[in-house]
Amino acid sequence: MNSMKWVLGLLTHNFWWKLLAVASAFTIWVLVANEPELSTFTTVHVAYRNIPDDLEISSAPTEAVTLELRGPSGELRGVGESRSPGVVLDLSGVQPGQRTFVIGDGNVSLARGVRLVRSIPYAVRFEFERRAERTVPVHARFSGEGADGYVVSSYTVSPDQIQIVGPASHVARVTSAITDPVDVSSAVGTYQSRVNAFVADSYVRFQSPQQVVVAVVMKKK
């Protein structure tokens, strides 16, 4: 008897709120069920997570893929706006070498009721390498001609070496960093300029700030 009263109490407690919730759920189900099903294409950015700390992507990264989606018109209407789908690739456990990731339900987040038909491309492939660090010299470049017969007699760069980091094969190919051109067209005597350094390989970056000071000694010919 007590158990029956307990069950009855559960059913009757906040009865009208529970009835309203059931009615709302039923109404939403009816609306969704009666919505026409449509298909659409949308382009989304590819995100990554859990890449090992000692690895670098050494191939051109895939920034976006096109998804063909199918679902209720009401849900698809918001695709690309507030309810944009997303692709997130889990890179945990990858090793140096090539690795292919198939774009599917396991790494695509979609609104309820929307299905993934296919991805274009259907898979993406990356090349992974060990991260390497190296110190390379910094070489200065100059632009303009000195005024009144002055020319560059000597120069120093501070710091004269800079640390680079990136995929091992790319780091190994970099022999030096170069500065932005230092304009000496109006320089006489001793002249200093703070400029940025640069390496030509886009996969290689500086470990520390890339600005250097170039001190130039100008003398007449």
C-alpha positions in Angstrom: 0.0 0.0 0.0 2.8 2.4 0.9 4.6 1.7 -2.3 1.4 2.4 -4.3 1.0 5.8 -2.5 4.6 6.6 -3.3 4.2 5.9 -7.0 0.9 7.8 -7.0 2.7 10.7 -5.4 5.3 10.8 -8.0 2.7 10.9 -10.8 0.6 13.6 -9.2 3.4 15.9 -7.9 3.6 18.9 -10.2 1.1 17.2 -12.4 0.2 20.2 -14.6 3.9 21.0 -15.2 4.6 17.4 -16.2 1.5 17.4 -18.5 2.7 20.7 -20.1 6.2 19.2 -20.7 4.8 16.1 -22.4 2.5 18.3 -24.5 5.4 20.5 -25.6 7.6 17.5 -26.5 4.7 16.0 -28.5 4.2 19.3 -30.3 7.9 19.6 -31.2 7.9 16.0 -32.4 4.9 16.7 -34.6 6.4 19.8 -36.1 9.7 18.1 -36.8 8.1 15.0 -38.2 6.1 17.1 -40.7 9.0 19.2 -41.9 10.2 18.4 -45.4 13.7 16.8 -45.5 16.2 18.7 -47.5 19.9 18.4 -48.5 22.6 21.1 -48.5 26.3 21.6 -48.9 28.3 23.7 -46.4 32.0 24.4 -46.1 33.4 24.1 -42.6 36.8 24.7 -41.0 38.8 21.7 -39.8 40.1 21.9 -36.2 42.6 19.7 -34.5 43.2 18.6 -30.9 45.7 16.5 -28.9 48.6 16.8 -31.2 51.7 15.4 -29.3 54.0 18.1 -28.0 57.1 16.8 -29.8 55.4 16.5 -33.3 54.8 19.1 -36.1 52.6 18.9 -39.2 55.0 19.2 -42.1 52.6 18.9 -45.0 50.1 21.5 -46.2 47.3 21.4 -43.7 43.7 21.0 -44.8 41.9 24.1 -43.6 38.3 23.3 -44.7 36.1 20.5 -46.1 32.7 20.6 -47.7 29.9 18.5 -46.1 26.8 17.3 -47.7 24.0 17.3 -45.1 20.5 16.0 -45.0 17.7 16.8 -42.4 14.6 18.8 -41.5 14.4 22.1 -43.3 14.2 24.0 -40.0 17.5 22.6 -38.9 19.3 23.1 -42.2 18.1 26.7 -42.4 20.5 27.6 -39.6 23.5 25.7 -41.0 26.4 28.1 -41.6 25.0 30.6 -39.2 24.4 30.0 -35.5 24.2 26.2 -35.8 27.3 25.7 -38.0 28.6 22.1 -38.0 32.2 21.4 -37.1 35.0 18.9 -37.9 37.4 18.2 -35.1 40.2 15.7 -35.7 41.8 13.9 -32.7 45.6 13.7 -33.3 46.4 11.9 -30.1 48.7 8.9 -30.6 50.0 9.9 -34.0 53.6 9.0 -34.9 56.1 10.5 -37.4 55.1 9.7 -41.0 51.8 9.9 -43.0 48.4 9.6 -41.4 45.0 9.6 -43.0 41.9 10.7 -41.2 38.4 9.8 -42.6 35.8 12.5 -42.1 32.7 10.8 -40.6 30.1 10.8 -37.9 32.9 10.3 -35.3 34.5 13.6 -35.9 31.6 15.8 -37.2 29.3 17.6 -34.8 25.8 18.3 -36.2 22.4 19.6 -35.0 19.9 17.1 -33.8 18.1 15.5 -36.8 20.8 16.4 -39.3 22.7 13.6 -41.0 26.1 13.6 -42.7 25.8 12.2 -46.2 29.4 12.6 -47.3 32.4 14.8 -47.0 34.4 16.3 -49.8 37.2 15.3 -49.6 36.1 12.1 -47.8 39.5 12.0 -45.9 42.5 14.2 -45.2 46.1 13.1 -45.0 49.0 14.7 -43.0 52.7 14.3 -42.7 54.0 14.4 -39.2 57.7 15.0 -38.2 59.6 15.4 -35.0 60.0 19.0 -33.8 63.5 20.3 -34.0 65.3 23.4 -32.8 68.4 25.0 -34.2 70.4 28.3 -33.9 71.2 30.1 -37.2 73.1 33.3 -38.0 71.3 36.5 -38.9 72.4 38.3 -42.1 71.5 42.0 -42.7 70.2 43.4 -46.0 70.5 47.0 -47.1 68.6 49.2 -49.5 69.4 52.6 -51.0 72.7 54.3 -51.8 74.6 56.3 -49.2 74.4 60.1 -49.6 77.5 62.2 -50.6 79.6 59.1 -51.4 79.0 57.2 -48.2 78.9 53.4 -48.4 78.5 50.7 -45.8 81.9 50.0 -44.3 80.9 47.4 -41.7 77.9 46.4 -39.7 76.9 44.2 -36.7 73.6 42.5 -35.9 72.4 42.1 -32.4 71.5 39.3 -31.7 73.7 37.9 -34.5 72.1 34.4 -34.0 68.5 33.4 -33.6 66.8 30.2 -32.6 64.3 28.5 -35.0 61.9 25.7 -34.5 59.7 23.5 -36.7 59.5 20.1 -38.5 63.0 18.5 -38.5 63.5 18.3 -42.3 62.5 22.0 -42.7 64.7 23.2 -39.9 67.7 21.3 -41.4 67.3 23.2 -44.7 67.5 26.7 -43.1 71.0 28.0 -43.2 70.4 31.6 -42.0 67.8 34.2 -41.2 67.8 37.5 -43.1 66.6 41.0 -42.0 64.2 43.3 -43.7 66.2 45.8 -45.8 67.9 48.5 -43.8 67.6 51.9 -45.7 71.0 53.6 -45.7 70.2 56.3 -48.3 70.5 59.1 -45.7 72.9 57.4 -43.3 76.3 58.9 -42.4 78.7 57.8 -39.7 77.2 55.3 -37.3 73.6 54.4 -37.9 71.2 51.9 -36.1 68.0 50.4 -37.2 65.6 47.9 -35.5 64.1 45.5 -38.1 62.4 42.1 -38.3 64.3 38.9 -39.2 62.7 36.4 -41.6 63.2 32.8 -42.8 61.9 31.7 -46.2 60.4 28.4 -45.0 56.8 29.0 -43.9 56.9 25.9 -41.7 59.8 27.3 -39.6 59.2 29.9 -36.9 61.3 31.8 -34.4 61.6 30.6 -30.8 62.2 34.1 -29.5 61.2 37.6 -30.7 62.4 38.1 -34.3 63.4 41.7 -34.1 67.2 42.6 -34.3 69.2 45.7 -34.2 71.5 46.4 -37.1 74.4 48.9 -36.4 76.0 50.3 -39.6 79.2 52.2 -40.0 79.1 54.4 -43.1 82.3 55.8 -44.6 83.1 57.7 -47.8 84.6 55.8 -50.7 
